[in-house]
Amino acid sequence: MSEPITQPTPEPAPLEPAPTVVPPEPVPTVVPREPVPGVVPPQVAHGEVPADPGAALFGENVPEPVEFPEEVPEPPPSPDSYEVPVSTYRLQLTPDFGFDKVAELAPYLRDLGVSHVYLSPILQAVPESRHGYDVIDHSRVREEFGGIEGLRAMSATLAQHGIGIVVDIVPNHMTVPVPESDNAQLWSVLAEGQKSRYASWFDIDWAGGDGKVNMPVLGDSGEAVVDGDVLRYHDHVFPLPDTNYRLVDWRRGPGYRRFFDVSSLIGLRVEDPEVFDATHAVILSLVREGVIQGLRVDHPDGLAEPRGYLSRLRAASGVWTVAEKILIGSERLPADWECDGTTGYEVLNRITGLFVDPAGKEPLVELFTLQTGMPAGYAAVVRESKAEVLSLFFDAEIDRLHAVVGSDRRTLVELLAAMPVYRAYAVPGEPVPEISAQIVEEAGQVAAGRLPEGAPVAEVVQRVLAGPAEAVVRFQQTCGPVMAKGVEDTALYRWYPLSCLNEVGGEPDRFGEPIEEFHAFCRRMSPGTMTTLSTHDTKRSEDVRARLAVLSELPQEWAAAVGEWSSKVSFDPALDYLAWQNLMASWPIGPDRFFDYLFKAAREAKTSISWAAPDPAYERGIRDFVTRAVEECGASIKEFAARIEPYARSNSLGQKLVQLMLPGVPDLYWGNEITDFSLVDPDNRRPVDFPLRRRMLSAAQAHASQAHPEQAHPSPATEGLSWDEAKLAITSRALDLRRRLDPAAPYVPIEAGEHAVAFARGERAVAVATRLPVGLERRGGWGSSTLTLPHGTWRDLLSGAEHTGRIPLAHLLSVHPVALLERD
């Protein structure tokens, strides 16, 4: 999703126990040389026996749970004074790309025009983690990145270049690591149960487990063995005695709320003020210190009460904050959330729609059904997918929900399957908002059509909207995972007539975005919301989508190409057509990279294999298909990609300019200032060639300064640039202009006809982008089409040309398919 890890980590088959069991090394707790203000550092050094009376129960090889401050100091005085970024640049921190590497990029990011870096999570995660959402210790900045000292040094370097820091925070969950002793708070709960001082941290179903928490780790081989004061099962480690937990099959749901269906991520209860304070102490201290200037909140829909959490966070931090909230269709961010907006998926999907031709829907859906045998209607696939994941993955969640809602279990399941959004925001003890009631009641009507006559639908709807507090909250916390797993991670891999529409929060049966609707949407946008085109969670990068959008204008040509390739190589009808789309759109791509993508896609689709049900023979079939597809069809695929490149390039540059100039805070995902043809994670977390980008930007700026030495903001000569060079020029020019643009400058639509989208931002800037370039070419070009600029003389920051008044589009867009104008 919505979530930073929308795909579950596959549960590995347990390893066979080693012949000789070696006790684990003590887990060191690293104390920063300069403790973060307001944070009491842990006092247990490497190898030291904890002084806690419960140490004998824990076992001397387990770290003592760290001490957190009892109270978070007072926040900054006024939220009215916080700084809103001009733009952000998302960087994926990894053990081999830490704070020192970010600091090295400071001159480049400054020259690119970025105002803030936007970092993936910085608190201590599993040491080998490549994403950082599997936090194990909230009291430490991650060692592998450079720790607190490295963070401060990076911050100082960035500040010297005028760049601030936005950080991704993870309030919803921690990880259940292997060994489990690496999470000190969880270990305490496993050892002491509900008597643990950390029992309030985790959302555990003690009642449903008869006083024990179910830990799903058991595989098909091996037995748990006692080893001194711990219980071992392969690499898993648990405290003895086992009075507070129960080891169960890894396929079973756990005895705690988890992230989606990922049992290795355990839900936190940040609604508890003590838990909030402890898990946010370091981050808030870094805000007060001036190291962090903004926050991105991961997966707020998983929380018991997102509104209350965001209110508390804003009061404690007083900084710019956006929430990773997935909005579907016309859904809007709740008006009472104290944040500046979302992370931008709804903007991404609107922009993509601008470059998709609605006329392509019928032939592409027909081609899809012919190739795959799937139904022509998306809704039926969503319904089937959600029902399937509810049956496969969510028995534990439904049991827990059913225990508090009561009534008929099947009715509850059908209501969850019918929910059209991630969550309806009802708060126990408050009147139910009209929109929340409408959403759940309409879902109830859909559910009633699938249930026997007399099913207690109205009763269940009433109880999840206004019944017992836990029933209201638990229902909402279950809706999001069902949507994410049923739609994002299943239906979107099954129904894909045009897969650029298959994005987080997207509606793949909605082809195209009418310009009038797009303008209306943009006029409502908040100046503080984030906008994006690519993220660590998108199913494919923006340039892959730009290529795929061209297919909506060339359905016959595309059908012919797919027919040719399919006649040579085929494997599974449910998978092949997805493969051809993404192989072409990500070309050039090697067989290993593409196999990894297709293997994941097959597991997500769950039509032949899944994360829980592997099939080695099928997996070998995927490998063979990929190898043959690249070898036997590669030349033809390359030729097709080259044939559509002028149109894909137009889409790529157009969507980039639109995103960068809309209201809001534009975010660039690392590397996407030039072309990037990445697929879903982990493909989109591959290292970025920053030396190449630095050289390109330096060369462009040096050339511009030589050509226009008299101008404070010289325009590069951009005629004849490559796709990469043109995208970089648009990005740097737009970001530079954003620094001079009032963030509150109104969005003013400009009439530009069917094949262009144009708008002004106040009286300072105008953006114009070509859309549906194939259709434009077929009609013979721009002809006599014109665009009327607002009063004044306007300079194109890409071509350097000056324009005024009514101007032919053929002239305005003679060099590039886009124009970025600033009033002189």
GIHUHU-V121813 format. One record per pair of residues at least 12 apart in sequence whose ideal C-beta (glycine too) atoms are under 7 Angstrom apart, sorted by the first residue. I is the first residue (numbers start at 1). J is the second residue. Records with the same first field share a line. If there is no record, write none. Layout:
I=J, J
//
This chain:
1=326, 484, 488, 504, 537
2=299, 324, 326, 422, 484, 488, 504
3=259, 260, 298, 299, 484
4=131, 133, 298, 536, 537
5=131, 133, 262
6=484, 488, 489, 504, 537
7=489, 600, 604
8=260, 261, 262, 611
9=262, 264
10=611
11=250
13=219
14=219, 221, 222, 234
15=234, 235
16=221, 222
17=222, 225, 234
21=227, 232
23=61, 227, 228
24=61, 179, 181, 237
26=46, 47, 61
27=63, 181, 182
28=46
29=42, 44, 63, 66
30=140, 143, 147
32=147, 148, 149
33=149
34=148, 149
36=148, 282, 285, 286
37=285, 288, 289
38=69, 73, 281, 285
39=69, 139, 281, 282, 285
40=67, 68, 69
42=66, 67, 139
44=63, 64
50=64
52=64
54=192
57=191, 239
58=187, 191, 239
59=229, 230, 239
62=181, 187
63=184
64=184
65=184, 185, 188, 198
66=137, 139, 184
68=139, 277, 278, 281
69=281
71=277
72=277, 280, 281, 284, 316
75=315, 316, 317, 318
76=318
79=314, 318
82=318, 319, 320
83=164, 293, 320
84=320, 340, 528, 665, 743
85=115, 116, 164, 166, 294, 320, 665
86=115, 738, 739
87=113, 114, 115, 665, 666, 735, 738
88=116, 118, 166, 665, 667
89=109, 114, 117, 118, 668, 670
90=118, 535, 667, 668, 669, 670
91=117, 118, 119, 120, 670
92=120, 536, 670, 685
93=119, 120, 122, 132, 145
94=130
95=128, 144
98=144, 145, 146, 150
99=145, 146, 150, 151, 153, 154
100=146, 150
102=117, 154
103=153, 154, 157, 158
105=690
106=157, 158, 161, 163
107=161
108=690, 693, 694, 697
109=163
110=161, 162, 163
111=697, 701
112=673, 697, 731, 732, 735
113=732, 735, 736, 739
114=163, 735
115=163, 164
116=163, 164, 165, 166, 293, 294
117=158, 163, 165
118=166, 296, 667
119=165, 166, 167, 168
120=132, 168
121=133, 135, 168, 169, 170
122=141, 142, 145, 151, 167
123=135, 137, 138, 140, 141, 142, 282
124=136, 137, 140, 142, 143
125=142
126=175, 177
127=144
130=682, 685
133=170, 298
134=175, 265
135=170, 174, 175
136=174, 175, 177, 182, 183
138=278, 279, 282
139=282
141=282
151=291
152=291
155=291
164=293
165=291, 292, 293
166=293, 294, 295, 296
167=283, 292, 295
168=296, 298
169=283, 295, 296, 297, 298
170=298
171=268, 270, 279, 297, 303, 309
172=259, 267, 268, 298, 299, 302, 303
173=259, 265, 266, 267, 268
174=266, 268
175=264, 265
176=264, 266
178=235, 236
179=235, 236, 237
180=236, 237, 238
181=237
185=198, 201
186=202, 266
187=239
189=202
190=238, 239, 244, 245
191=239, 244
192=244
193=243, 244
194=206
200=269, 272, 274, 275
201=268, 269, 275
202=256, 266, 267, 268, 269
203=256, 257, 267, 269
204=255, 256
205=255, 256, 400
208=255, 399, 400, 403
209=246, 255
212=244, 245, 246
213=244, 245, 255, 256
214=246, 248, 252, 254, 255
215=245, 246, 247, 248, 254
216=248, 249, 250, 252, 254, 263
217=233, 236, 247, 250
218=233, 247, 248, 249, 250
219=250
222=234
224=247
226=240
233=247
251=612
252=396
253=394, 395, 396, 397
254=396
257=477
259=302
260=481, 484, 485
261=393, 481, 485
267=302
270=303, 309
271=303, 304, 305, 308, 309
276=312
280=316
284=316, 317
287=317, 319
293=319
294=319, 320, 321
295=317, 319, 321
296=322, 324, 343
297=321, 323, 324
298=324
299=324
300=323, 324, 325
301=325, 422, 423, 480
302=477, 480
304=473, 477
305=427
306=337
307=334, 336, 337, 425, 427
310=323, 337, 338, 339
311=338
314=338
320=340, 528
321=339, 340
322=339, 340, 341, 342, 343, 529, 530
323=337, 339, 342
324=343
325=342
326=345, 422, 504, 505
327=342, 346, 505
328=420, 421, 505
329=507
331=421
334=425
340=526, 528, 529
341=526, 528, 529, 530, 664
342=529, 530
343=530, 532
344=529, 530, 531, 532, 667
345=504, 505
346=505
347=531, 532, 662
348=503, 532, 533
349=503, 505, 506
350=513, 518, 521
351=533, 655, 658, 659
352=500, 501, 503, 545, 549
353=510, 512, 513
354=513, 518, 658, 757, 771
355=549, 651, 654, 655, 771
356=498, 501, 511, 512, 549, 552
357=512, 552, 553, 772, 775
358=511, 512
360=498, 511, 551, 552, 553, 555
361=511
363=555, 556
364=497, 498, 551, 552, 555
365=497
367=555, 559
368=496, 497, 577
371=562, 573, 576, 577
372=573, 574, 577
373=573
374=494, 495
378=495, 508, 509
381=491, 494, 495
382=486, 487, 491
383=417
385=486, 487, 490, 491, 494
386=417, 482, 486
387=417
388=490, 606
389=482, 485, 486, 490
390=413, 416, 417, 482
393=485
394=482
397=478
398=412, 413
400=474
401=474, 475, 478
404=468, 470, 471, 474
405=460, 463, 464, 467, 471, 475
407=456, 459, 460, 463
408=455, 456
410=451
411=447, 451, 455, 456, 457, 460
412=460
414=447, 450, 451
415=443, 444, 447, 460, 461
416=478, 479, 482
418=443, 446, 447
419=443, 479, 483
420=439, 443
421=439
422=479, 480, 483
423=476, 479, 480
424=436, 439, 440, 476
426=465, 472, 476
428=469, 472, 473
432=465, 466
437=465
440=461, 464, 465
441=461
444=457, 458, 461
488=504
489=604
490=604, 605, 606
492=508, 539
493=601, 604, 605
494=605, 607
495=508
496=508, 578
498=511, 548, 551, 552
499=548, 578, 581, 582
500=545, 548, 549
502=539
503=538, 539
504=537, 538
511=552
515=757
518=757
519=749
522=662, 663, 747
523=747
525=662, 663, 664, 747
526=664
527=663, 664, 743, 744
528=665
529=664, 665
530=664, 665, 667
531=659, 662, 664, 665, 666, 667
532=667
533=655, 656, 659
534=669, 672
535=669
536=681, 684, 685
537=681
539=680
540=582, 679, 680
541=672, 676, 677, 678, 684
542=652, 655, 672
543=652, 675, 676, 677
544=585, 586, 677, 679
546=648, 651, 652, 655
547=585, 641, 644, 648
548=581, 585
549=651
550=644, 647, 648, 651, 774
553=772, 774, 775
554=644, 774
561=640
562=577, 580
564=636
565=580, 633, 636
568=632, 633
569=625, 628, 629, 632, 633
571=621, 622, 625
572=608
574=605, 607, 608
575=598, 601, 602, 605
578=601
579=598, 629
582=597, 679
583=629, 637
584=637, 640, 641
586=677, 679
587=637, 638, 641
591=626, 627, 630
593=683
594=626
595=622, 623, 626
596=683
597=679, 680, 683
598=622, 626
599=619, 622
600=680
602=622
647=773, 774
649=723
650=770, 773, 817
652=675, 723, 727
653=726, 727, 730, 816, 817, 818
654=769, 770, 771, 817, 818
656=727, 730, 731
657=730, 734, 767, 769, 818, 820
658=757, 767, 769
660=731, 734, 735
661=734, 761, 765, 767
663=747
668=731
670=688
671=688
673=693, 727, 728, 731
674=693, 696, 724, 727, 728
675=723, 724, 727
696=724, 725, 728
697=728, 732
700=716, 725, 728, 729
703=716, 717
704=716
713=736
715=797, 798, 799, 800
716=729
718=798, 799, 815, 816
719=815
726=816
729=798
730=798, 818, 820
733=797, 798, 820
734=820
737=765, 797, 820, 822
740=764
741=761, 764, 765
742=762
745=761, 762, 764
746=762
747=759, 761
748=760
750=766, 787
752=768, 787
753=785
755=770, 771, 772, 775, 776
756=768, 769, 770, 771, 809
757=769, 771
758=787
760=790
763=790, 823
764=822, 823
765=821, 822
766=789, 794, 821
767=820
768=787, 812, 813, 818, 819
769=817, 818
770=813, 817, 818
773=817
781=810
782=808, 809, 810
785=809
786=806, 807, 808, 809
787=807, 809, 812
788=805, 806
789=803, 804, 805, 807
792=823
793=824
794=821, 822, 823
795=821, 822, 824
796=819, 820, 821
797=820, 822
798=816, 819, 820
799=815, 816
803=821
//
